[in-house]
Amino acid sequence: MTAASPNNRPDIADLLAFYASVGVDEALEDRPVNRFAEVAPKPMERTPTAAPSGDIAAPQRSTNRPEAGDRPNAPVVRSPSAAVPDEAQAALARQLATTATTLDELRQHMASFDGCNLKATAKNLVFADGNPEAAVMLVGEAPGRDEDIEGLPFVGRSGRLLDRMLAAIGLDRTSVYIANVIPWRPPGNRTPTPHETEICRPFIERQIELVNPRVLINLGGPSAKTLLNTSEGILRLRGNWRVHTTASGISIPAMPTLHPAYLLRTPSHKKLAWRDFLEVKAKLKALG
């Protein structure tokens, strides 16, 4: 994007695309504000330190304490604070996840959990979508803007592509279960921090254990690395069967594959994801 001038104005579509690429996707004001036109506050007038001869000097007002009658009961406005991720919050998440015996109970625990700072900026808890009794469970990384608004995973452009990928092997949202490692949208769609991921890990691991699918599909590198305990990149992981082991010792075949959002940016790799989904189809057939 080149610098704007009276004779060289940026195209509005390019400008909006630039804003979207850096995470600016919501307006804070109804109308644009020209910060350069704002008037700077006037400097405070100083009180003379000495009175004219013969007069009694007026007492100076302290700037540290309010005077009597200066709104003594005015409420103190504090900005909302987000929980700082730490081991105590991770321990609480593990405890809550362990005590959940059903998906509904797990969802209630997650909705009341305030130990992850991402909850403070998200609009909704994005828990899951689909059939909790399905043989196939798909896990992505984190919700985006559309998912945050609707409270469901994979409902934007990535979701529409995922629906077509599922349809290609004879599946749809009534025959799969979809969730994310992170249930709250990171602001500006930024990458979740390792602390945020570790705090949310017990919830998704318990969610997988309660669903107990026959096949797990990891959509993208973050999901695969978190749930398969590996540091390999997704292009090396994809297409190769791995195993996710639950806390109770159940082994679930897992297929790492490319995230639909990546495929939208790199259409030439759709053929790789297609091969991965064919592997899933063959595995389901073999399992009966």
Solvent accessible surface area in square Angstrom, and as a share of the most:
residue,aa,sasa,rsa
1,M,140,0.63
2,T,103,0.60
3,A,88,0.69
4,A,68,0.53
5,S,50,0.32
6,P,113,0.71
7,N,154,0.79
8,N,72,0.37
9,R,187,0.68
10,P,49,0.31
11,D,79,0.41
12,I,116,0.59
13,A,62,0.48
14,D,80,0.41
15,L,43,0.22
16,L,106,0.53
17,A,63,0.49
18,F,93,0.39
19,Y,89,0.34
20,A,68,0.52
21,S,88,0.57
22,V,89,0.51
23,G,20,0.19
24,V,81,0.47
25,D,49,0.25
26,E,76,0.34
27,A,92,0.71
28,L,172,0.86
29,E,102,0.46
30,D,153,0.79
31,R,196,0.72
32,P,136,0.86
33,V,72,0.42
34,N,94,0.48
35,R,155,0.57
36,F,202,0.84
37,A,68,0.53
38,E,100,0.45
39,V,142,0.81
40,A,78,0.60
41,P,126,0.79
42,K,184,0.78
43,P,122,0.77
44,M,168,0.75
45,E,166,0.74
46,R,231,0.84
47,T,80,0.46
48,P,106,0.67
49,T,119,0.69
50,A,77,0.60
51,A,37,0.29
52,P,98,0.61
53,S,117,0.76
54,G,85,0.82
55,D,91,0.47
56,I,167,0.85
57,A,60,0.47
58,A,78,0.60
59,P,128,0.81
60,Q,109,0.48
61,R,174,0.64
62,S,50,0.32
63,T,121,0.70
64,N,134,0.69
65,R,181,0.66
66,P,110,0.69
67,E,77,0.35
68,A,108,0.83
69,G,66,0.63
70,D,71,0.37
71,R,184,0.67
72,P,106,0.67
73,N,144,0.74
74,A,40,0.31
75,P,108,0.68
76,V,110,0.63
77,V,141,0.81
78,R,190,0.69
79,S,97,0.63
80,P,133,0.84
81,S,106,0.68
82,A,48,0.37
83,A,29,0.22
84,V,115,0.66
85,P,29,0.18
86,D,67,0.35
87,E,114,0.51
88,A,70,0.55
89,Q,45,0.20
90,A,6,0.05
91,A,44,0.34
92,L,76,0.38
93,A,0,0.00
94,R,109,0.40
95,Q,114,0.51
96,L,37,0.19
97,A,4,0.03
98,T,100,0.58
99,T,72,0.42
100,A,0,0.00
101,T,92,0.54
102,T,72,0.42
103,L,31,0.15
104,D,102,0.53
105,E,54,0.24
106,L,0,0.00
107,R,107,0.39
108,Q,123,0.54
109,H,39,0.18
110,M,4,0.02
111,A,51,0.39
112,S,80,0.52
113,F,4,0.02
114,D,97,0.50
115,G,1,0.01
116,C,3,0.02
117,N,32,0.16
118,L,1,0.01
119,K,55,0.23
120,A,67,0.52
121,T,87,0.50
122,A,19,0.15
123,K,114,0.48
124,N,60,0.31
125,L,29,0.15
126,V,2,0.01
127,F,13,0.05
128,A,11,0.09
129,D,35,0.18
130,G,30,0.29
131,N,54,0.27
132,P,61,0.38
133,E,155,0.70
134,A,9,0.07
135,A,37,0.29
136,V,1,0.01
137,M,0,0.00
138,L,0,0.00
139,V,0,0.00
140,G,0,0.00
141,E,42,0.19
142,A,27,0.21
143,P,5,0.03
144,G,18,0.17
145,R,94,0.34
146,D,58,0.30
147,E,18,0.08
148,D,4,0.02
149,I,82,0.42
150,E,106,0.48
151,G,11,0.11
152,L,66,0.33
153,P,0,0.00
154,F,9,0.04
155,V,37,0.21
156,G,5,0.05
157,R,153,0.56
158,S,19,0.12
159,G,1,0.01
160,R,132,0.48
161,L,10,0.05
162,L,0,0.00
163,D,55,0.28
164,R,143,0.52
165,M,23,0.10
166,L,0,0.00
167,A,67,0.52
168,A,53,0.41
169,I,11,0.05
170,G,67,0.64
171,L,28,0.14
172,D,73,0.38
173,R,46,0.17
174,T,104,0.60
175,S,40,0.26
176,V,0,0.00
177,Y,8,0.03
178,I,0,0.00
179,A,1,0.00
180,N,9,0.05
181,V,4,0.02
182,I,1,0.00
183,P,4,0.02
184,W,4,0.01
185,R,17,0.06
186,P,3,0.02
187,P,59,0.37
188,G,34,0.33
189,N,86,0.44
190,R,89,0.32
191,T,106,0.62
192,P,12,0.08
193,T,54,0.31
194,P,108,0.68
195,H,117,0.52
196,E,2,0.01
197,T,24,0.14
198,E,78,0.35
199,I,2,0.01
200,C,0,0.00
201,R,49,0.18
202,P,14,0.09
203,F,1,0.01
204,I,2,0.01
205,E,57,0.25
206,R,48,0.17
207,Q,3,0.01
208,I,0,0.00
209,E,27,0.12
210,L,48,0.24
211,V,14,0.08
212,N,78,0.40
213,P,5,0.03
214,R,111,0.40
215,V,0,0.00
216,L,0,0.00
217,I,0,0.00
218,N,0,0.00
219,L,0,0.00
220,G,4,0.04
221,G,9,0.09
222,P,59,0.37
223,S,0,0.00
224,A,0,0.00
225,K,83,0.35
226,T,13,0.07
227,L,4,0.02
228,L,21,0.10
229,N,123,0.63
230,T,29,0.17
231,S,105,0.68
232,E,60,0.27
233,G,35,0.34
234,I,33,0.17
235,L,97,0.48
236,R,178,0.65
237,L,0,0.00
238,R,39,0.14
239,G,25,0.24
240,N,74,0.38
241,W,73,0.26
242,R,74,0.27
243,V,89,0.51
244,H,6,0.03
245,T,80,0.47
246,T,11,0.06
247,A,106,0.82
248,S,77,0.50
249,G,51,0.49
250,I,74,0.38
251,S,73,0.47
252,I,3,0.01
253,P,37,0.23
254,A,0,0.00
255,M,1,0.00
256,P,0,0.00
257,T,0,0.00
258,L,1,0.00
259,H,38,0.17
260,P,0,0.00
261,A,31,0.24
262,Y,56,0.21
263,L,1,0.00
264,L,47,0.23
265,R,172,0.63
266,T,38,0.22
267,P,83,0.52
268,S,75,0.48
269,H,47,0.21
270,K,79,0.34
271,K,119,0.50
272,L,29,0.14
273,A,1,0.01
274,W,112,0.39
275,R,129,0.47
276,D,1,0.00
277,F,2,0.01
278,L,71,0.36
279,E,76,0.34
280,V,1,0.00
281,K,102,0.43
282,A,60,0.46
283,K,54,0.23
284,L,39,0.19
285,K,172,0.73
286,A,87,0.68
287,L,68,0.34
288,G,87,0.83
